[in-house]
Amino acid sequence: MRVVRLRDGAIRWGIFHDTADLTRYLETFIVESWVDHLRQYELFTIHKLNNSPLSICQPSRI
């Protein structure tokens, strides 16, 4: 994930392990602006849509 976040504009990235719940991790990343954050969210949403089982049945809007 680090490489992907940095490639998409993050200026800092980190991952933390929850010591109270060993199955849980927390990812953090910082982008320079709100616009960059919205762009990353949009890219994630598009990626999630394109990789969902339903994307086979739905026409692409990209």
HELIX and SHEET records of a PDB file:
HELIX    1   1 ARG A    2  ARG A    7  1                                   6    
HELIX    2   2 TRP A   34  ASN A   50  1                                  17    
HELIX    3   3 PRO A   53  ILE A   56  5                                   4    
SHEET    1   A 2 ARG A  12  HIS A  17  0                                        
SHEET    2   A 2 TYR A  25  ILE A  30 -1                                        
END                                                                             
